[in-house]
Amino acid sequence: MNITKIEKNGIICAIVNSDELVITDAQSALDVLMTAKYDAGTKSIVISKKLIVEDFFILSSGLAGEILQKYINYGGRIAIYGDYTHYTSKPLHDFIYESNKGKDVFFVESEEKAIDKLTQ
């Protein structure tokens, strides 16, 4: 896993890059958050959905709720970018819609939009 520090509008984000999955469970998600905090000095994470286990996007698994609750508890913010159009789950679409209205968790199409969401 690589962390790239980027600053925009005076706000620092950590862009996570890897050739393999980096978030597979709640502990690995917390590890990403803490690595970003210590390596980049931020709790704002930009990550591709390709680096997150697919179970995260199956809401009935409970993984998304568990991970995002940990992020909120630790003061973390996350913007996950990628293509969500192939998902047919109405609960997932509703979850994405509601998350995007908040200030801590975002689901967007591109890395650029993810950075924008966390640096507004």
JOBELVEN-V746356 format. One record per pair of residues at least 24 apart in sequence whose C-alpha atoms are under 10 Angstrom apart, sorted by the first residue. I is the first residue (numbers start at 1). J is the second residue. Records with the same first field share a line. If there is no record, write none. Layout:
I = J  J
This chain:
1 = 32  35  51
2 = 35  36  39
3 = 32  35  36  39  40  45  46  47
4 = 36  39  40  46
5 = 36  39  40  41  42  45
6 = 40  42  46  115  119
7 = 115  119
8 = 115  116  118  119  120
9 = 116  118  119  120
10 = 119  120
11 = 42  44  115  118  119  120
12 = 40  41  42  43  44  45  115  118  119
13 = 37  40  41  42  43  44  45  46  77  78  79  114  115  116  118  119
14 = 39  40  41  42  43  44  45  46  47  78  115
15 = 40  44  45  46  47  48  79  111  114  115
16 = 45  46  47  48  51
17 = 46  47  48  51
18 = 47  48  50  51
19 = 50  51
20 = 50  51  52  53
21 = 48  49  50  51  52  53  54
22 = 47  50  51  52  53
23 = 47  49  50  51  52  53  54  56  67
24 = 51  52  53  54  55  56  63  67
25 = 52  53  55  56  63  64  66  67
26 = 63  64  65  66  67  68  69  70  71
27 = 66  67  70
28 = 52  67
29 = 66  67  68  70  71
30 = 67  68  70  71  74  76
33 = 70  71  74  75  76  77  78
34 = 74  76
36 = 76
37 = 76
42 = 75  76  77
43 = 71  74  75  76  77  78
44 = 71  75  76  77  78  79  104  105  115  118  119
45 = 71  76  77  78  79  80  105  114  115  118
46 = 77  78  79  80  81  106  110  111  112  113  114  115  117  118
47 = 78  79  80  81  82  107  110  111  114  115
48 = 79  80  81  82  83  107  108  109  110  111  114
49 = 79  80  81  82  83  84  107  108  109
50 = 80  81  82  83
51 = 80
52 = 80
57 = 84  87  89  92  93  95  96
58 = 87  89  91  92
59 = 89  91  92  95
60 = 91  92
68 = 104  105
71 = 104  105
72 = 104  105
75 = 104
76 = 104  105
77 = 103  104  105  106  118
78 = 103  104  105  106  107  114  115  117  118
79 = 104  105  106  107  108  110  111  113  114  115  116  117  118
80 = 105  106  107  108  109  110  111  113  114  115
81 = 106  107  108  109  110  111  112  113  114  115
82 = 107  108  109  110  111  114
83 = 107  108  109  110
84 = 108  109
85 = 109
